[in-house]
Amino acid sequence: MSSQNFETRILHADEGHKNDAGALRVPIYQSSTFVFDSVEQGASRFTGEEDGYIYTRLGNPTQSSLEKLMANLEGGEDALAVSSGMAAISSAIMSLLSCGDHMIVSNPLYGCTHSFCVDILPEWGIEVTFVDMTDPDNIYKAIKSNTKVIYTETPANPTLYLIDLERVAKIAKEKNLTTITDNTFMSPYLQRPLELGIDVVVHSATKYLCGHGDTVAGMIVGPKKIIDNINGTTIKNFGGIIGPFDAFLILRGVKTLTLRMDKICENAKKIAEFLDNHPAIEKVYYPGLESHPQHELAKRQMRNFGGIVTFELADGYEAGKKLLNNVEVCTLATSLGDVDTLIQHPASMTHYVVPKEEREKNGITDGLVRLSVGIENVNDIIEDLKQGLN
Ligand SMILES: *Cc1c(COP(=O)(O)O)cnc(C)c1O
């Protein structure tokens, strides 16, 4: 199976047809619990001597198919599908760290991940240090005797700064630390952190994996030992599991990931180039532009440059407001990774929870607009932006 190409594995690695009825697609096992043949069988399921399902909070066959697929696509030993991206991120972090431990995180982060690090973790006695990882050597200065985890997001949301994951993994191995990367912006089709030496990948499956904006879900992929531990501690006891129907929606959406991503990347590059040449735009952030300071790293680390384009309007927030209120093809909504183009304003929306001073230090100015490019005819998106900017 693993000798097949990505585009082929994405269609078959869920082993969808391996069910009792021989249905082509993975059935939605909409059941809270599973029947035991005997008390002895029930007991051996609980001890783990016998494989099999017990209760849907502990695992469900629809969920298992999605996990099999994602482990295969990311090149990990095992995977866990959960209720949201934040459930994936918080459960992975909470199971790897205890009171008294320290974690190093990249900066900027997704808004709620930032909030989790500053509002929740310190209350549980877990210390967090934010580091600019565009130069990974900055990590060395932040390592303490109680550091356990390095957490990264690349490309960063929303400024699209990149982090050299191979370098981060090397530093972590040298210092015996566990690494986690949020791979939401890229999907395993465009970037595979585990192959670069990262230990654990987390996803908001709500975005490109789902692709259609019709559910919220999350994924964790990594070594079996770490995945078993997350499943047996934070997921089992906090209960952030994925429902069978949501697992089915991700299985369905992900089948077209490669086609969607190819079109999205093609459109995004054209839009970034259009914006780069527009007089009302001060600055465009897109790793696919040669002017991006880390374009060389992007070419090395990513298969293509993704669908998120951020830009700064020369006339700041007021100009941004006019644009966002005047577009028609681009839809004003947070979230990203859908088939249709979404436009949003990070300072007042996704990064509203990050204090202004902190935002501005990381390039999230009031004039910044984030576009999640879809698969529309690119000329219609460009015409829409053109009329909005005029
Ligand atoms: C959306 C997002 C999350 C959070 O995922 P949810 O599914 O909304 O919980 C985390 N990281 C990144 C990069 C995201 O875009």
The ligand as an SDF file (V2000), in Angstrom:
LIG
                    3D

 15 15  0  0  0  0  0  0  0  0999 V2000
   -9.0380   26.4030   12.5660 C   0  0  0  0  0  0  0  0  0  0  0  0
   -7.6800   26.1320   13.0820 C   0  0  0  0  0  0  0  0  0  0  0  0
   -7.4980   25.5020   14.3290 C   0  0  0  0  0  0  0  0  0  0  0  0
   -8.6620   25.1360   15.2340 C   0  0  0  0  0  0  0  0  0  0  0  0
   -9.4560   24.1610   14.6550 O   0  0  0  0  0  0  0  0  0  0  0  0
  -11.0290   23.9520   15.0020 P   0  0  0  0  0  0  0  0  0  0  0  0
  -11.3840   22.8070   14.1420 O   0  0  0  0  0  0  0  0  0  0  0  0
  -11.7290   25.2180   14.6700 O   0  0  0  0  0  0  0  0  0  0  0  0
  -11.0970   23.6510   16.4620 O   0  0  0  0  0  0  0  0  0  0  0  0
   -6.2020   25.2560   14.7220 C   0  0  0  0  0  0  0  0  0  0  0  0
   -5.1280   25.6010   13.9660 N   0  0  0  0  0  0  0  0  0  0  0  0
   -5.2650   26.2180   12.7780 C   0  0  0  0  0  0  0  0  0  0  0  0
   -4.0660   26.5800   11.9910 C   0  0  0  0  0  0  0  0  0  0  0  0
   -6.5470   26.5070   12.3020 C   0  0  0  0  0  0  0  0  0  0  0  0
   -6.6760   27.1270   11.1230 O   0  0  0  0  0  0  0  0  0  0  0  0
  1  2  1  0
  2  3  1  0
  2 14  2  0
  3  4  1  0
  3 10  2  0
  4  5  1  0
  5  6  1  0
  6  7  2  0
  6  8  1  0
  6  9  1  0
 10 11  1  0
 11 12  2  0
 12 13  1  0
 12 14  1  0
 14 15  1  0
M  END
$$$$
